[in-house]
Amino acid sequence: MADFTFRQFSVSQDRCAMKVGTDGVLLGAWARGGNRILDIGTGTGIVALMMAQRFDQARVTALEIDAQAAGQARENVAASPFADRIEVVCASLQDFAAQYEGPAFNAIVCNPPYFVNSLKNVDKRSAMARHTETLPFSLLMKLSRILLSPDGKASYVIAAEAKPLLEAEAAICGLRATRQYDIQTTQRKPVKRFLLEYAKWTEQPFEHQKVTLMEGAKRSEWYRELTKNFYIK
């Protein structure tokens, strides 16, 4: 699998079950940041690298349960200009949260596994990356709330079919939706994914937009503007 080259860094992915895709790029370019950022399920490290590029004072903790992916993420980080500000930790979210004693994170980002009842991939690593069995939404939202600072924002990119489950668990955990972007490939296509942002408490009004990725054969104006500092072309 070919490397992906962005404006300020490159991403190798041959040892990662989850490859670089539109979901991760959207999340990394859209999510709000802060000085302390947690990337849950970093995979190749792409979202952590994008957040480090966007927020030049941030220290990013990139969490990955799969040892091979964590090793490759470390290599991608080490080859980037942000190596001194990103730490890749190989652990489950559960173990990390149980042992973490540092300050709360004012930004959490996650491109979570979202298949719930579908047939599992015979490749165990791919199944772990794609299915909620190892990180159910109930646990993801509960631990996100625990690790999030009082004024922090937690951002997720999620498939349309999984959105009701994530929303329900967020509500149970006391997280309030603050932003939602409905993502269509084109205006004629149904919404296939959502960018969602949650906070513990906020006085800000809820922001809701519907956007498209493509206009004909080209990226939409919205998508071009969002990713202009990352894509080379």
Secondary structure as GFF3:
##gff-version 3
##sequence-region A 1 233
A	DSSP	beta_strand	4	5	.	.	.	ID=ss1
A	DSSP	beta_strand	10	11	.	.	.	ID=ss2
A	DSSP	alpha_helix	22	30	.	.	.	ID=ss3
A	DSSP	beta_strand	36	40	.	.	.	ID=ss4
A	DSSP	alpha_helix	46	54	.	.	.	ID=ss5
A	DSSP	beta_strand	59	64	.	.	.	ID=ss6
A	DSSP	alpha_helix	67	78	.	.	.	ID=ss7
A	DSSP	three_ten_helix	83	85	.	.	.	ID=ss8
A	DSSP	beta_strand	86	90	.	.	.	ID=ss9
A	DSSP	alpha_helix	93	99	.	.	.	ID=ss10
A	DSSP	beta_strand	105	110	.	.	.	ID=ss11
A	DSSP	alpha_helix	124	130	.	.	.	ID=ss12
A	DSSP	alpha_helix	137	147	.	.	.	ID=ss13
A	DSSP	beta_strand	148	159	.	.	.	ID=ss14
A	DSSP	three_ten_helix	160	162	.	.	.	ID=ss15
A	DSSP	alpha_helix	163	172	.	.	.	ID=ss16
A	DSSP	beta_strand	176	184	.	.	.	ID=ss17
A	DSSP	beta_strand	193	199	.	.	.	ID=ss18
A	DSSP	beta_strand	207	212	.	.	.	ID=ss19
A	DSSP	beta_strand	214	215	.	.	.	ID=ss20
A	DSSP	beta_strand	218	219	.	.	.	ID=ss21
A	DSSP	alpha_helix	221	227	.	.	.	ID=ss22
###
